[in-house]
Amino acid sequence: MTLRLRYCTALILFAAALVFSLSTPACAVATGGEGEAVRVWFAPLTPRPGEPMRILAVAVDGELTGLRLTGPDGAGEALPTVRAGGPPWSLRAVVPVAVAGGYRIEVLRAGAVVARAEIAVGEESAKRGSGRWDLASEALYAAWIEHLFDAPPEESLSFPSLEPVLRDPARNFLYDYLRPGEDARISAEPDCADLPYFLRAYFAWKLGLPLAYRPCDRGTAQRPPQCGPPRLDTSFVGTRAAAEAFRKTSRDLVNVVHSGNARTALDAEACDFYPVPLTREYLWPGTLFADPYGHILILTKWFPQTDTSPGVLLAVDAQPDNSVARKRYWEGNFLFAATPSAGPGFKAYRAPGRSGKSWRQPANAALDGRSGLPPFSTEQADMAPGDFYARMEGLINPQGLNPEAAYRSTLDALMEQLETRVRSVDNGENYMRAERGRVVAMPKGPAIFETVGPWEDYATPSRDMRLLIAMKVLAGLPERIRRHPELFKLGDRDAEEAAAGIEGLHARTAEERFISYTRSDGGTWRLSLAEIYRRQAALEIAYNPNDCVERRWGASLDAEDFATCKRRAPADQIARMEQYRPWFHETRRPPR
């Protein structure tokens, strides 16, 4: 069944549950034969004369090609748009200065009008959707996430927290959506585990939707986390809630959820996220990836493979210091392993739905895909890591890659990871300077990976574990070519010849790529990738913020950049890091 046919079938089944009005301002219904397949949304909810009006057209059945606007004076024009997706597919546009009166927007696909919507600027809007997590709401959520973190794939995208992202109307379609000034009145500093919940809660606030989340334990070495009954928050439903209502909800959330919420068993019913099929059709922006060790990423955008460039899958994550950064999919960022202590993989939010007069999270059996939303699937449970990565590589680069392109893509991802570590180590160094003389307490055993306080905020054991894995992935590419030549476009070369070529390319390129870090005296020091590889053993114990920044970049006592080091971790902490070194050398997280 084709993607378009599958969506049309889903929309027919879904239509009986959806009733919208064409004249509804702010979330107008698509017309032109496509039913609910295309929707047009306006922001803010009540557009004001003299201010910008944002437009977002979202489709679940195919690409959109243009937006045509007719203003109060009757003049029509084609709007400049930013295209994204899909699925879902979207077009974003802005009317820089709206004037009082009626506007009509027409959505085009290959020259044909597939949707029309109307809005009256300066008049009170009636509604903003169905008030349910239905296909239209979920498609808007995916498009919102994609535009929120949009940038060219080669651009490094990071922020000190989520706040500057949400406060940028060029990124955030829902900025000041309900009333002027509301986004300036909220704090947005979620960490890794909070980020998917925070984004869902923010979207629910703006769209008037319910929210559900569960208290969970952290699991054990023998079983994944388990969760209690859901907590249902309906404070946004049926009202334009004030910023204070969102502040309360977000505080309640972060006091309950943690990394265990995303690592529940893949067949669990009592959980907030359920596993989805590994197909391009269902891995929408907003889909969560939970690794087996507690890290969480959120998909943001797919760039398809072309004849001249590899495909790219991008995601964002948050760190304990509240920074938010965009990452590309690869083995060094997306860790997948079979372990009894977690249910890892790609998962979707189990949004609460109407059940009589109340709300409840749907059971797995009800998540059958007929609504057009991603169905429940346990196919990831049966995958070995090699099979998982091969499947994902096939989705990202369905035409395959030649070895040189695969190397360059993997190298770029590693350099991106190193640049992110530069910022993280700098954050820790800034904290230590501000808290001059303070010693950050170091947890014992596996708790170095999961704790609270300054160690969680400024130590980097989890990040460094992923970095060491990433370094092994890049260096191991030649061996992967030898073992799995079927994954590569080798042309007339055999696997050994191609692998040897990549070994030579790696040796040359590692001397030509650099990162720079700020030393203890404020000066800048450059490290080549080759030097970082030579320091790989030192990086196994480089995660402690009590050490000087030079040590954190693996400088030995006789290294030139070590000369400015002014601080060492306490002797007992150094001894424990040596004790824990095998975890990092073997890139194997210990059981809890």
C-alpha positions in Angstrom: 0.0 0.0 0.0 1.5 3.4 -1.0 2.0 6.1 1.6 -0.6 8.3 0.0 -3.2 5.5 -0.1 -2.5 4.5 3.5 -3.0 8.0 4.7 -6.2 8.5 2.6 -7.6 5.2 4.1 -6.7 6.4 7.6 -8.4 9.8 7.0 -11.6 8.2 5.8 -11.8 6.1 8.9 -10.9 9.1 11.0 -13.3 11.6 9.4 -16.3 10.5 11.5 -14.5 11.6 14.6 -13.6 15.1 13.3 -16.0 18.0 12.7 -14.5 21.4 11.8 -15.9 24.6 10.3 -14.5 26.2 7.2 -15.1 29.6 8.6 -13.2 28.8 11.8 -10.4 31.4 12.2 -7.0 30.5 13.5 -7.2 26.8 12.6 -9.1 26.7 9.3 -10.2 23.6 7.6 -8.8 22.4 4.3 -11.1 22.1 1.4 -10.7 21.2 -2.3 -11.2 17.5 -2.1 -8.5 16.5 0.4 -10.8 16.3 3.5 -8.6 16.6 6.6 -5.4 15.7 4.8 -4.3 19.4 4.6 -4.8 21.9 7.4 -4.0 25.6 7.7 -3.1 27.2 11.0 -2.6 30.9 11.8 -0.7 32.5 14.7 -1.3 34.2 16.9 -4.7 32.9 17.7 -6.1 36.4 17.4 -4.0 38.2 14.7 -3.6 41.9 15.4 -3.5 44.7 12.8 -0.1 46.2 12.4 1.7 43.0 13.6 3.1 39.9 11.8 0.7 37.0 11.1 2.3 33.5 10.8 0.8 30.8 8.5 1.6 27.1 8.6 0.0 24.6 6.2 0.4 21.0 7.2 -0.4 17.9 5.1 -0.3 14.2 5.9 -0.8 12.9 2.3 1.9 14.5 0.2 4.2 17.5 -0.5 2.8 21.0 -0.8 4.2 23.4 -3.3 2.9 26.9 -2.6 0.7 29.3 -0.7 -1.4 32.0 -2.3 -2.7 34.9 -0.2 -5.6 37.2 -0.9 -5.8 40.2 1.4 -8.7 42.6 2.4 -8.1 44.7 -0.7 -8.7 41.7 -2.9 -5.2 41.5 -4.3 -3.6 38.1 -4.5 0.1 37.1 -4.1 2.3 34.1 -3.9 3.9 34.0 -0.4 7.5 33.1 0.1 7.6 29.9 2.1 9.9 27.6 4.1 9.2 24.0 3.1 9.7 21.0 5.4 8.8 17.3 5.7 7.7 14.8 5.4 5.6 13.1 6.5 4.1 15.4 7.5 4.8 18.0 4.9 4.5 21.7 5.7 4.9 25.2 4.3 5.6 28.1 6.6 5.0 31.8 5.7 4.7 35.2 7.4 2.6 38.2 6.5 5.0 40.9 7.9 2.3 43.5 8.7 -1.3 42.3 8.8 -4.1 44.8 8.2 -7.6 44.7 9.6 -10.0 42.6 7.5 -10.5 39.3 5.9 -7.7 37.1 4.5 -7.9 34.0 2.4 -5.1 31.5 2.0 -5.0 28.8 -0.7 -2.7 25.9 -0.4 -1.3 24.5 -3.7 0.0 21.1 -4.8 1.4 21.0 -8.3 -0.6 24.1 -9.2 -3.9 22.8 -7.9 -5.7 24.2 -4.8 -5.9 21.5 -2.2 -7.0 23.6 0.8 -8.5 27.0 1.5 -8.8 28.9 4.7 -10.0 32.3 5.9 -9.3 34.5 8.8 -10.4 37.9 9.9 -7.5 40.0 11.4 -8.6 42.1 14.3 -11.5 39.9 15.3 -11.7 37.4 18.1 -10.9 33.8 17.1 -13.3 31.0 18.0 -11.2 27.8 18.4 -7.7 26.3 17.8 -8.4 22.7 16.8 -10.4 19.8 18.1 -9.1 19.9 21.6 -7.8 16.4 21.1 -4.6 14.7 20.2 -5.9 13.7 16.8 -4.2 13.3 13.5 -4.3 17.1 12.8 -2.9 18.0 16.2 -0.1 15.4 15.9 0.8 16.5 12.4 1.0 20.1 13.6 3.1 19.0 16.5 5.6 17.3 14.2 5.7 20.3 11.8 6.1 22.6 14.8 9.1 20.6 16.1 10.7 20.5 12.7 10.5 24.3 12.2 11.5 24.9 15.8 15.0 23.4 15.2 15.3 24.0 11.5 18.7 24.9 9.9 20.8 23.6 7.0 22.2 20.1 7.9 25.8 21.4 7.8 25.1 24.1 10.4 25.9 23.6 14.0 22.8 24.4 16.0 22.9 24.8 19.8 21.4 26.9 22.5 22.2 27.6 26.2 18.6 26.4 27.0 15.3 25.9 25.3 14.3 29.5 26.2 15.9 31.3 23.3 14.3 28.8 20.9 10.8 29.3 22.2 11.2 33.1 22.4 12.1 33.4 18.7 9.0 33.9 16.6 11.0 33.0 13.5 11.4 29.5 14.9 8.4 29.1 17.2 5.1 29.2 15.3 3.3 29.2 18.7 5.2 32.2 20.1 2.8 34.4 22.1 0.0 32.3 20.5 -2.7 32.9 23.1 -1.8 36.4 24.3 1.0 39.0 23.9 4.0 38.6 26.2 3.1 35.1 27.5 6.4 33.5 26.4 8.5 36.1 28.3 6.8 35.0 31.5 7.8 31.3 31.4 11.1 29.6 32.1 12.2 26.9 29.7 15.2 25.0 31.0 14.4 21.3 30.7 17.2 18.7 30.9 17.5 15.5 28.9 14.7 13.5 30.5 12.4 16.5 30.8 12.7 17.8 27.2 10.1 15.6 25.5 7.6 16.1 28.3 8.2 19.9 28.4 7.7 20.2 24.6 4.5 18.2 24.8 3.2 20.3 27.7 4.1 23.6 26.0 2.2 22.5 22.8 -0.7 21.2 24.9 -0.9 24.6 26.7 -1.1 26.5 23.4 -3.6 24.1 21.7 -5.8 23.5 24.7 -5.0 19.7 25.0 -4.8 17.3 27.9 -1.5 15.9 29.2 -0.7 12.6 30.8 2.5 11.4 32.5 3.4 8.6 34.9 5.7 8.3 38.0 8.2 5.5 37.2 11.0 3.8 39.0 14.4 3.5 37.4 14.4 -0.3 36.9 17.1 -2.7 38.0 19.9 -4.6 36.3 17.3 -7.4 35.6 14.3 -5.4 34.4 13.3 -2.1 32.7 11.7 0.7 34.7 8.0 0.3 35.6 5.4 3.0 36.0 2.4 3.8 38.2 -1.0 5.1 37.2 -1.0 8.2 34.9 -1.4 11.7 36.2 -3.9 13.5 34.0 -3.6 17.3 33.6 -6.6 18.9 32.0 -5.9 22.5 33.1 -5.5 23.6 29.5 -8.6 22.0 28.1 -11.4 24.3 27.0 -9.6 27.5 28.0 -6.9 29.9 27.0 -4.8 29.1 30.0 -2.5 31.8 31.4 1.3 31.4 31.6 1.0 30.6 35.3 -1.0 27.5 34.5 1.8 26.3 32.2 4.4 27.2 34.8 2.6 25.0 37.4 2.2 22.1 35.0 5.9 22.2 34.0 7.0 22.3 37.6 4.8 19.3 38.4 6.2 17.4 35.4 9.9 17.9 36.1 9.3 16.8 39.7 8.0 13.5 38.5 9.5 12.4 35.2 13.1 11.2 34.7 15.1 9.1 32.2 13.4 5.9 33.4 10.1 7.0 31.8 11.5 6.5 28.3 13.3 3.2 29.0 10.2 1.1 29.9 9.9 -2.3 28.3 8.8 -2.3 24.6 5.7 -4.4 25.4 4.7 -2.4 28.4 1.1 -0.9 28.6 1.6 1.3 31.7 4.0 3.8 30.1 4.0 7.2 28.4 5.9 6.2 25.2 5.3 3.2 23.0 7.6 1.7 20.3 6.8 2.3 16.6 7.8 0.6 13.4 11.2 1.4 11.9 9.8 2.9 8.7 10.1 6.4 7.2 6.4 6.7 7.2 6.1 6.6 11.0 9.3 8.3 12.3 7.9 11.8 12.4 9.6 14.8 13.9 8.8 14.7 17.6 9.5 10.9 17.8 11.6 10.0 20.8 14.7 7.9 20.8 15.6 6.3 24.2 19.0 4.7 24.5 19.4 1.8 27.0 21.5 4.0 29.4 19.0 6.9 29.9 19.8 9.4 27.2 16.9 10.8 25.1 16.9 12.4 21.7 13.9 13.9 19.8 13.8 13.6 16.0 13.6 17.0 14.2 14.2 16.6 10.5 15.0 14.3 7.6 17.1 15.4 4.7 16.7 12.9 1.9 19.6 11.4 0.1 20.4 12.9 -3.3 22.8 12.0 -6.1 25.4 14.3 -4.7 24.9 14.2 -0.9 24.1 11.6 1.7 20.8 11.6 3.6 20.7 13.0 7.1 18.5 12.4 10.1 18.6 15.1 12.8 17.6 15.1 16.4 17.9 17.4 19.4 18.8 16.6 23.0 19.1 18.5 26.3 22.0 18.2 28.7 22.1 18.4 32.6 23.4 22.0 32.2 20.1 22.7 30.2 21.8 23.3 26.9 20.0 22.1 23.8 21.8 21.0 20.7 21.0 19.4 17.4 22.7 16.1 16.6 22.8 13.9 13.5 21.8 10.3 13.6 24.7 7.9 13.7 25.9 5.1 16.0 27.9 7.5 18.1 24.8 9.4 19.2 22.0 6.8 19.0 23.2 3.9 21.2 21.2 0.8 20.8 21.8 -2.4 22.7 19.9 -5.4 23.9 19.8 -5.3 27.7 17.3 -6.6 30.3 17.4 -3.2 32.1 15.8 -1.1 29.4 13.5 -1.1 26.4 15.5 1.1 23.9 14.5 2.5 20.5 12.2 4.9 18.8 9.0 5.7 20.6 5.9 7.9 20.2 3.9 9.7 22.9 0.9 7.8 24.3 -1.4 10.8 24.2 -4.5 10.7 26.3 -7.8 10.4 24.4 -11.5 10.8 25.3 -13.1 7.8 27.1 -16.7 8.9 27.9 -16.4 12.0 30.1 -12.8 11.3 31.1 -9.4 11.0 29.5 -7.2 8.0 29.4 -4.0 6.7 27.6 -4.9 4.2 24.9 -3.9 0.5 25.3 -1.4 -1.0 22.9 -4.1 -2.9 21.0 -5.9 0.4 20.3 -2.7 1.9 18.7 -3.3 0.0 15.4 -2.4 2.8 13.0 -5.9 3.1 11.6 -6.1 6.8 12.7 -3.1 7.6 10.6 -0.9 7.9 13.7 2.1 5.6 14.2 1.0 2.1 15.4 2.4 0.1 18.3 5.1 -2.3 17.2 7.7 -4.4 19.0 9.9 -5.1 16.0 12.8 -3.3 17.7 12.7 -5.8 20.5 14.0 -8.6 18.2 16.8 -6.6 16.7 20.5 -7.1 17.3 22.4 -3.7 17.3 23.9 -4.5 13.9 20.4 -5.1 12.4 19.1 -2.0 13.9 21.8 0.2 12.5 21.6 -1.5 9.1 17.8 -0.8 9.0 18.2 2.8 9.9 21.0 3.3 7.4 18.7 1.9 4.8 16.1 4.5 5.7 18.5 7.4 5.7 20.5 6.4 2.6 18.3 4.0 0.6 20.6 4.2 -2.4 23.6 3.1 -0.3 26.8 5.1 0.1 30.2 4.8 -1.3 32.9 4.3 1.4 34.3 7.8 1.1 30.9 9.4 1.5 30.2 7.1 4.5 33.5 8.2 6.0 32.9 11.9 5.5 29.4 11.7 7.0 30.7 9.8 10.0 33.6 12.1 10.4 31.3 15.2 10.4 29.1 13.6 13.1 32.2 12.9 15.3 33.5 16.5 14.9 30.0 17.8 15.8 30.1 15.7 18.9 33.5 17.0 19.8 32.4 20.6 19.3 29.4 20.0 21.6 31.8 18.6 24.3 33.9 21.8 24.0 30.8 23.8 25.1 29.9 21.4 27.8 33.5 21.4 29.3 33.5 25.2 29.1 30.3 25.4 31.0 31.9 23.3 33.8 35.0 25.4 33.8 32.9 28.6 34.1 31.1 27.1 37.1 34.4 26.1 38.8 35.8 29.6 38.3 32.6 31.1 39.8 32.8 28.7 42.7 36.5 29.2 43.3 37.9 26.7 45.8 34.8 24.4 45.7 35.2 20.7 45.2 32.3 19.0 43.4 31.4 15.8 45.2 31.8 12.7 43.0 29.2 9.9 43.3 30.3 6.3 43.8 29.9 3.5 41.3 27.3 3.7 38.5 25.8 6.8 40.2 28.4 8.8 38.3 26.1 8.5 35.3 22.8 9.3 37.1 22.7 11.8 40.0 21.7 15.3 40.8 23.4 18.5 41.6 26.7 20.0 40.3 28.1 16.6 39.3 25.1 15.9 37.0 25.3 19.5 35.6 29.1 19.7 34.9 30.6 16.2 34.8 30.6 14.5 31.5 30.8 10.7 32.0 27.8 9.9 29.8 28.9 12.3 27.1 32.4 11.0 27.2 31.2 7.4 27.0 29.3 8.3 23.8 32.3 10.1 22.5 34.6 7.1 23.0 32.0 4.9 21.2 31.9 7.5 18.4 35.7 7.4 18.0 35.6 3.6 17.8 32.8 3.8 15.1 34.8 6.1 12.9 38.1 4.2 13.3 36.2 0.9 12.8 34.7 1.8 9.4 37.3 -0.1 7.4 36.6 -3.3 9.3 32.9 -2.7 8.8 33.5 -2.5 5.0 35.4 -5.8 5.1 32.7 -7.5 7.1 29.6 -6.0 5.4 30.5 -5.0 1.9 26.9 -5.3 0.9 26.1 -2.0 2.8 28.4 0.0 0.5 28.6 1.0 -3.2 32.1 -0.4 -4.0 31.9 -0.1 -7.8 34.7 -2.2 -9.3 36.7 -2.4 -6.0 36.7 -5.3 -3.7 36.1 -4.9 0.1 39.8 -5.1 1.0 40.8 -2.4 -1.5 38.0 -0.1 -0.3 38.8 -0.6 3.3 42.5 0.1 2.8 41.5 3.3 1.0 39.5 4.4 4.0 42.3 3.6 6.4 44.6 5.9 4.4 41.9 8.6 4.2 41.4 8.5 7.9 45.1 8.8 8.6 45.4 11.9 6.4 42.1 13.6 7.4 42.6 13.1 11.2 45.7 15.4 10.9 43.6 18.1 9.1 40.6 18.4 11.3 40.7 20.4 14.5 38.8 21.6 17.5 39.8 24.4 19.8 39.3 24.7 23.6 39.9 27.5 26.1 42.8 26.8 28.5 43.0 27.7 32.2 44.8 31.0 31.3 42.1 32.0 28.9 44.1 31.2 25.8 43.0 29.0 22.9 44.5 25.6 22.1 43.9 23.6 19.0 43.8 19.9 19.0 43.8 17.8 15.8 41.5 14.8 15.6 44.7 12.7 15.3 45.9 14.1 18.7 42.5 13.4 20.2 42.9 9.8 19.1 46.3 9.7 20.6 44.8 10.9 23.9 42.0 8.3 23.8 43.2 6.5 27.0 43.4 9.8 28.9 39.8 10.7 27.8 38.6 7.6 29.7 39.1 9.5 32.9 38.5 13.1 31.7 35.0 13.7 32.9 35.6 15.2 36.3 34.9 19.0 36.6 37.4 19.2 39.5 40.2 18.6 37.0 41.6 21.5 35.0 40.3 21.9 31.5 43.6 20.7 30.1 43.2 17.3 31.9 39.7 17.2 30.6 41.0 17.3 27.1 43.5 14.5 27.9 46.7 16.5 28.3 49.5 14.5 29.9 52.0 16.0 32.3 54.5 16.4 29.5 52.0 17.8 26.9 52.6 21.4 25.9 49.1 22.5 26.7 49.3 21.0 30.2 51.6 23.9 31.3 48.6 26.1 32.2 46.8 23.5 34.3 46.1 24.8 37.9 43.7 22.3 39.4 43.5 18.6 39.9 40.7 16.4 41.3 41.2 15.1 44.9 43.3 12.0 45.1 40.4 9.8 46.2 38.4 10.8 43.2 41.4 10.1 40.9 41.7 6.7 42.4 38.0 6.0 41.8 38.2 7.2 38.2 41.0 4.7 37.7 38.8 2.0 39.2 36.0 2.9 36.8 38.3 3.2 33.8 37.4 -0.3 32.4 33.8 0.9 31.8 35.1 3.6 29.5 37.8 1.6 27.9 35.3 -1.2 27.0 32.6 1.5 26.3 30.2 -0.6 28.5 27.9 1.1 31.0 27.7 -0.8 34.3 24.4 -2.1 35.6 22.6 0.0 38.2 
